[in-house]
Amino acid sequence: MSKSNVIEERAHVKLGPKDCVLGLDIGGTKIAAGLVTRDGSLLGRMHRSPTPARGTSDRMWEVVVKVCEKALAASGNPKIKGIGVGCAGPMVWPDGVVSPLNITAWRGFPLQRRLKEHFPKIPVRVHNDAITMAAAEHWIGAARGLDHALGMVVSTGVGGGFIIGNQLVDGGLGNAGHIGHVVVDPTGPSCHCGGRGCLEAIARGPSTAGWAVEQGWTPHSKEASADAKTLASDARDGDEIAIAAFARSGEAVGIALASVTALLDLDIAVIGGGLVQSGPLLMAPMRRAFAYHAGLKFQKRLRIVPAELDQTAGIVGAASLIIKSSNYWNPRDE
Amino acid sequence: MSKSNVIEERAHVKLGPKDCVLGLDIGGTKIAAGLVTRDGSLLGRMHRSPTPARGTSDRMWEVVVKVCEKALAASGNPKIKGIGVGCAGPMVWPDGVVSPLNITAWRGFPLQRRLKEHFPKIPVRVHNDAITMAAAEHWIGAARGLDHALGMVVSTGVGGGFIIGNQLVDGGLGNAGHIGHVVVDPTGPSCHCGGRGCLEAIARGPSTAGWAVEQGWTPHSKEASADAKTLASDARDGDEIAIAAFARSGEAVGIALASVTALLDLDIAVIGGGLVQSGPLLMAPMRRAFAYHAGLKFQKRLRIVPAELDQTAGIVGAASLIIKSSNYWNPRDE
């Protein structure tokens, strides 16, 4: 991104009570868009579409445009003040050139520039989807009003984002918040990042279910697939291996949280994603491990709570890059 | 601290080329003070005194005052523009009410208020000593000019501080930077913080030497005490247990650094303290463990370098709380 473009994209956008911003959430499973007002509520309904499993970069782009246009049309095509995007990483930030691990059609795809060409004369801002999710929980969710927060997701992957001193943390290259790659067990399983013992290698849904299968678990229902959702159901039925699998993943999350708040002296950690919906199966062992490893008084004060926002969090957080730029959009001049 | 006091203490202090600030460094072993100019250099010589091993809170205070007064007298008692203090933690921040773990005479000691009473009409700012050390390395040391940095010390304890986006990170209660309490081995030794497997429990000097003793090491020289300094000397002589002890501690530091930069996407980590002076004994295994666990491209870019500043770093960093307050002193209004 040119310097002038960075500065243009940094400008504060003032919204009236009837103005809105397009929030766009691009992940490996689905693409979602919706219009967000200045108080963080959705104007009309969001629109979703599955992410094309195969196909070219152009095909993927066409789906993104269609989702945006349908979301706009559903609210009578209002004039929008900007577009905020949360996209699966990694990416070159703040340029918005994306190479999502699980969207193989896009490698070095200039998402920000393409959106600007398609929707001219409004700012377009792109950030990592785990970071926009954290922004949403801080803006209108479980962390609202608190200055020092972690928002994290335990799902197919494990990711997160930080708010420190009421400001979103970007990190040097826009990659701050990768809690999934905190080492929780140095002799643990190898991770697809290339490291070993990362939180994600243990606690992500497929790894949790995979460990259970290794221990001899098979789904109680013959038709069910051996995934984290089935595992949760079987754990609630009292399956000991399934319960142990969630305990192992929960403990890994608790250890990572103890380390994170030692480093950042946080007020709150908000946890969302599929595995948290399994409730105490994950959360109880997580709290036990946290209590065991967090020895200092300021660590113990960390509040650990489930996410409050639903599946619209991605869209709302994306829109916050435009609507609440003073908190959530701070690229630095080079 | 009252709100008005917080605001008074936040005011920016403008220094002319001949002005100076008193920097005060209070640790469990020594108390040091010196005058620092606006470019971070020392005016005249620093003054040091051992920390009284026993005695009352008043006795400790008397030594602090004497060290300050001797440092001032050594430069002809110039008018000072403020006092910056790095003190061993924990403390209530930004109030400067300190209870240093290894200075038992002080429990809830109102250091900031007492200094203000003794040196009236100038601002007095107190922060954790590991944080002021990080500020010094960022201001005029190995991390200067970089926006995202960790400064850490591996010594009798293991501590640190962060600079993110060119700003010192305080955390909610002023305790950010406790890298010594990142969990590097969940089944590792118990830590004096009450947790288990913390970096400090493995890598601090006494733990490094203690582990070697457990494995059968005794100092090669009969008169030497079985501490980290002797251990380093014996390791350089080729003692295999001593070499293994440094390798174990270095690996623990490397694991913690991989986790830290996954979370904060840093440019540089600056490492100081006694154990780093042992050179490749610690640094080589540390780099190996970091390379093994840091899988993501943005993690691998972290530069890991030894500290540049000498024993004056504590004084210079303390003074930076006054001299460079726009970067290093950001208490938030309540």
Interface residues (C-beta under 8 A of the other chain):
Chain A: P90 D147 H148 F162 I164 G165 N166 Q167 V169 D170 G171 G172 L173 G174 N175 A176 G177 H178 I179 G180 H181 V182 V183 V184 D185 P186 C191 C193 G194 G195 R196 G197 C198 E251 I255 A258 S259 V260 A262 L263 L264 D265 L266 D267 A289 Y292 H293 A294 G295 L296 K297 F298 Q299 R301 N330 R332
Chain B: P90 D147 H148 F162 I164 G165 N166 Q167 V169 D170 G171 G172 L173 G174 N175 A176 G177 H178 I179 G180 H181 V182 V183 V184 D185 P186 C191 C193 G194 G195 R196 G197 C198 E251 I255 A258 S259 V260 A262 L263 L264 D265 L266 D267 A289 Y292 H293 A294 G295 L296 K297 F298 Q299 R301 N330 R332
